[in-house]
Amino acid sequence: MANDYIEAARFHEITKHSYTSVRSSTHFLDWNNKPLPYKIYPDALAIGLPRDLRLSRAPALRAIVHEPSVRSSIKISLENLARLLFAAGGLTRKVQSGGLEYFFRAAASAGALYPIEIYLAAGEVEGLEPGLYHFSPADLKLRVLRRGDWRAFIANCIPTRPELRNPQAIALLTSIFWRSTWKYQARGYRYCFWDAGMILANLAAAASAEEIPLSLVTAFVDQDLEALLGIDGRHEGVMALATLGFCEGLSALSPTLEPFVVESIPLSSSEIEYENLVRVHAGSQLRNRHEVETVAAANFEPLKRPLSAAYESLLQFESIAPQSALTIEQTILRRGSTRVFARAPLAAPELATILASSRAHPRADFPRLTDTYLIVNAVEGLASGAYCYRRESAEFELLKHGEFRAQAGYLCLEQPLGADCAALVVYMADLERVLGALGNRGYRDVHLEAGILGGRAYLAAYALGLGATGLTFYDDDTAEFFAPDGDGSPLLMVALGVPRSHVS
């Protein structure tokens, strides 16, 4: 199928949650068949990364929004690289439960299933031979998959971005779909992009703190990158690329691409394949340079929403100074996912700071596709109700007054988190317009953008000493709650508030 045969609309419809679908599901978790959380290449040469890591002490709130110059003169060393990879996907702490050990990572993941793998094409990293590597968070090592400088090969997969021959390194994010679908079935495809976005938010903030420029790329020839990485696009697919750093001049010609020979071990005894997931991923692949150019040239402009019928005035609040919050090191090491919120209020400047941190569109090759809505349960200085957050002006627009705790709890699959949090942020998009402009590829981009914005909100909340957690939802009920003012489909919810553990 071609990218412009809109398979994604059907996939989105059949993977919606509803009150009935959740209760009628016969799916169960086969714990004996749960996939491994790590991809292991047992025969690949391992290169240890520096373990005496000290992440940047730059203010997290600044790092989240700051974009270093694309022509930054900072040279990436092995130490820089280790800090970036750790901040993106490293193991931050260990807990024991039921006699088992569980490791949590730097970025949030739906269900703590960690479907995202990080590969690295290094070209000019001090202390690291040019090559294609796989990052192993379990032992903080790089595994050698191919030798040589592959930046020119990757740039040729992205004909619209010739400047991408200039980064010092390129991170390639893939997803092993089975890790997510083991629990979430085909709907887990959406969550893979949330997870990739969360990792990219962390990676971008850590790179920003070290003045290393990062650019995000989602339009590329899929099959060429799959051949480079030795993946099939059916069980593991490429989510996005992130260029790191800048160097003068174009990278040299890449080596000849030989068949991939490095084997990884199976993740579980058997894998369930969801054909509708395979079909939508295949239908969203870009098969050649022409399709990449078509998507890159697509025109999409966010609609200018008229003011709601409940409009009184647009509210704006001063953001908290970055120096008053935690550093990027403290934030990433403390970040988690809040499991229980106290019904305690946030201050309006706290909520404004969190949303301002996620308002800017990332430096990416796709246009802004999402809008931000929220349900305010308890924010001092902001009346309870439903709001649109106008990202272009950082203003809150009241859509409807009211106490909506019960509705918020219901919408996020009847989880107390939605009712107990101070504010429930909902990233939404007009999928019909997105798919009309970008084809199926837009389905990837819109979920990835929501994941990045949600990841930034996570970081900002923890930088302020607060809590956050990502949530799924009843699709049509959520859309109906914000109608007619809200446009389109919900993509991701992030609950914000005061963790109960913080209240004595």
Number of C-alpha atoms within 10 A of each C-alpha: 13 15 25 18 14 21 22 27 16 11 18 17 11 12 19 14 19 16 15 9 12 13 9 9 8 7 11 9 10 10 9 8 13 18 22 16 18 18 20 18 17 12 11 18 13 19 14 14 20 14 13 9 12 11 22 20 14 20 21 30 31 20 25 26 19 17 20 17 14 17 14 13 14 14 16 20 15 16 18 22 21 24 25 25 26 27 28 27 27 24 18 18 13 10 9 9 7 5 6 7 9 11 14 19 24 24 31 30 25 20 13 17 22 24 28 27 23 21 23 27 26 25 25 23 19 16 10 15 14 21 20 26 25 24 27 23 21 15 13 20 20 21 23 21 23 22 14 17 22 27 28 20 20 22 18 17 22 24 19 20 16 13 13 25 27 23 27 26 28 26 24 23 20 24 24 24 27 26 28 27 22 22 19 19 18 23 20 21 27 23 25 29 27 29 28 30 29 29 28 31 28 29 26 30 30 28 28 24 26 20 20 27 25 28 19 19 20 23 29 29 21 23 19 17 19 16 15 18 22 16 17 14 21 15 16 19 25 25 22 22 24 24 23 26 27 25 20 11 10 14 20 14 13 13 13 9 12 9 9 13 10 14 13 12 11 12 18 13 9 10 16 9 16 16 11 18 23 17 15 24 22 20 21 24 24 23 19 16 16 13 18 23 17 16 24 20 14 14 11 15 12 14 11 6 11 8 15 16 11 12 12 11 11 15 14 16 17 12 17 16 11 18 12 11 20 21 23 28 20 18 24 27 19 17 24 22 19 20 13 19 26 16 18 18 16 22 14 18 18 21 26 20 23 24 25 25 27 24 21 15 17 21 16 17 17 23 21 18 22 26 23 23 25 23 29 28 29 23 19 16 12 18 17 21 19 26 25 25 25 19 17 10 11 20 19 21 21 26 24 20 13 13 16 18 24 14 16 29 19 20 25 26 19 16 15 17 29 33 24 26 32 28 27 28 26 28 22 24 22 18 22 16 17 24 22 15 19 25 25 27 25 26 25 25 27 26 28 26 28 28 31 25 28 32 30 28 29 32 32 33 27 26 26 21 17 20 26 31 27 25 21 18 25 20 22 16 18 21 18 14 14 22 12 12 20 23 20 21 21 28 25 23 25 25 29 29 31 23 21 16 11 11 10 4
